[in-house]
Amino acid sequence: MTTEGKLTAEEIDEAHRVLSKVVTHTPLAYDDYLSKKYRANVYLKREDMQRVRSFKIRGAYYNIIKAEKEKFNNGVVAASAGNHAQGVADTCHNLKLQATIFMPVTTPNQKVEAVKRFGSQYVTVILVGDTFDEAQSAAFEYTEKHNMFFVAPFDDWRTMAGQGKARQGKARQGKARWRLR
């Protein structure tokens, strides 16, 4: 379920500006093991320091905040095996939006409980299917039936823009310097 158009560096920069007020600016941490193994300086982005313990809050929040308000008059729907669900739940709780989140029945209870905790009274979790694809299929059907807004976990330009990394410095040789996380 992708949105139309192409993802641009400007959209990622805009997402970064919007998200800077919402998410934690997390540090890079040098990883000695990986640096030695690959004979390079390897730094890991500490997105585990976000309140939902994942970078997925970025894409979920940006996708929802940039959607036309009337699209989620009936609430939002998501499908996830964990991290995206937590991002959607936290966002919906903070924006006071109702959400229905579909998760595979095989999702660890710890993830399901985290989604319920982050979403509080704004989130309903429905466990269905053994795989993400089965849960997502059920979520698509539910979205259509109830005329709700689907928050895609990865294949939507707004989600991608939110999960992107803003440019650092000036563009080199006419190309923007950014990357998806």
Secondary structure in CASP SS format (residue, H / E / C, confidence):
PFRMAT SS
TARGET T0000
AUTHOR 0000-0000-0000
METHOD secondary structure of the structure
MODEL  1
M C 1.00
T C 1.00
T C 1.00
E C 1.00
G C 1.00
K C 1.00
L C 1.00
T C 1.00
A H 1.00
E H 1.00
E H 1.00
I H 1.00
D H 1.00
E H 1.00
A H 1.00
H H 1.00
R H 1.00
V H 1.00
L H 1.00
S C 1.00
K C 1.00
V C 1.00
V C 1.00
T C 1.00
H C 1.00
T C 1.00
P C 1.00
L E 1.00
A E 1.00
Y E 1.00
D C 1.00
D H 1.00
Y H 1.00
L H 1.00
S H 1.00
K H 1.00
K H 1.00
Y H 1.00
R C 1.00
A C 1.00
N C 1.00
V C 1.00
Y E 1.00
L E 1.00
K E 1.00
R C 1.00
E H 1.00
D H 1.00
M H 1.00
Q C 1.00
R C 1.00
V C 1.00
R C 1.00
S C 1.00
F C 1.00
K H 1.00
I H 1.00
R H 1.00
G H 1.00
A H 1.00
Y H 1.00
Y H 1.00
N H 1.00
I H 1.00
I H 1.00
K H 1.00
A C 1.00
E C 1.00
K H 1.00
E H 1.00
K H 1.00
F H 1.00
N C 1.00
N C 1.00
G C 1.00
V E 1.00
V E 1.00
A E 1.00
A E 1.00
S C 1.00
A C 1.00
G C 1.00
N H 1.00
H H 1.00
A H 1.00
Q H 1.00
G H 1.00
V H 1.00
A H 1.00
D H 1.00
T H 1.00
C H 1.00
H H 1.00
N H 1.00
L H 1.00
K C 1.00
L C 1.00
Q C 1.00
A E 1.00
T E 1.00
I E 1.00
F E 1.00
M E 1.00
P C 1.00
V C 1.00
T C 1.00
T C 1.00
P C 1.00
N H 1.00
Q H 1.00
K H 1.00
V H 1.00
E H 1.00
A H 1.00
V H 1.00
K H 1.00
R H 1.00
F H 1.00
G H 1.00
S H 1.00
Q H 1.00
Y H 1.00
V E 1.00
T E 1.00
V E 1.00
I E 1.00
L E 1.00
V C 1.00
G C 1.00
D C 1.00
T C 1.00
F H 1.00
D H 1.00
E H 1.00
A H 1.00
Q H 1.00
S H 1.00
A H 1.00
A H 1.00
F H 1.00
E H 1.00
Y H 1.00
T H 1.00
E H 1.00
K H 1.00
H H 1.00
N C 1.00
M C 1.00
F E 1.00
F E 1.00
V C 1.00
A C 1.00
P C 1.00
F C 1.00
D C 1.00
D C 1.00
W H 1.00
R H 1.00
T H 1.00
M H 1.00
A H 1.00
G H 1.00
Q H 1.00
G E 1.00
K E 1.00
A C 1.00
R C 1.00
Q C 1.00
G C 1.00
K C 1.00
A C 1.00
R E 1.00
Q C 1.00
G C 1.00
K E 1.00
A C 1.00
R C 1.00
W C 1.00
R E 1.00
L E 1.00
R C 1.00
END
